[in-house]
Amino acid sequence: ANQSRQSVTSVVFLDEYLLASAGANDGSIKLWDLRKSWTAKGPQNVKSFLSREASATGRPRGISSLSVNRSRSKLLASSTDHHIYMFDVVVPECEPVIFSGHRNGSFYVKSGFSPDDKYIVSGSSDSLVYIWDVATPLLPPIQLGGHVGEVSDVAWSPTEFWKLASSSDDSTVRLWTIDRQAREIAAEAEKAAASGGDRQALGERLG
């Protein structure tokens, strides 16, 4: 009964019938099939994902935001355990891909995919904007600095992929222009270095 009273922090449709929801306390993301029957005891056949901390330690943290990619096959969940989890909706048994490096100290911090699904962008409690390459989750993310308060929400331009906006507790909205080509070249160099290739320093132009 207590679980039903826990705060729900985010909901998102995965398709016409499948709804995902997350809450502030249990570290789980629930998938609701709206075609399934309901009883007096609640919905039937509800599937769920768990964040790493919730499944490994039993000390769950809340989920601050949910978002999906264009094909509706990947579900992104920002957790207050300072990780972002990318779950496979098509094959729920797969382990989630985890993106780290930012700080999520409140339920206001959001994340999302770029319009082409190649990148993930997130706000952070340390006043920075973070960007990860989906193909290389273990590499350090890009950091965009300029805010002086927690960065809560982020939005990528749906038509100009090199532009994004961020909002912050410092009462400002900042617009960013990113050199995507330079970032992709740098990512290729980092992957080559990680596999034993030549190490080289390539700058990333961010303006």
Salt bridges, closest charged atoms under 4 A:
ASP26 OD2 - LYS30 NZ 3.00
ASP33 OD1 - ARG35 NE 3.07
GLU53 OE2 - ARG61 NE 3.57
ASP88 OD2 - LYS74 NZ 3.14
ASP116 OD2 - ARG180 NH2 2.51
ASP117 OD2 - ARG70 NE 3.60
GLU160 OE1 - LYS163 NZ 3.48
ASP170 OD2 - HIS147 ND1 3.11
ASP179 OD2 - ARG205 NH2 2.20
GLU188 OE2 - LYS191 NZ 3.13
GLU190 OE1 - ARG183 NH1 3.72
GLU204 OE2 - ARG183 NH1 3.00
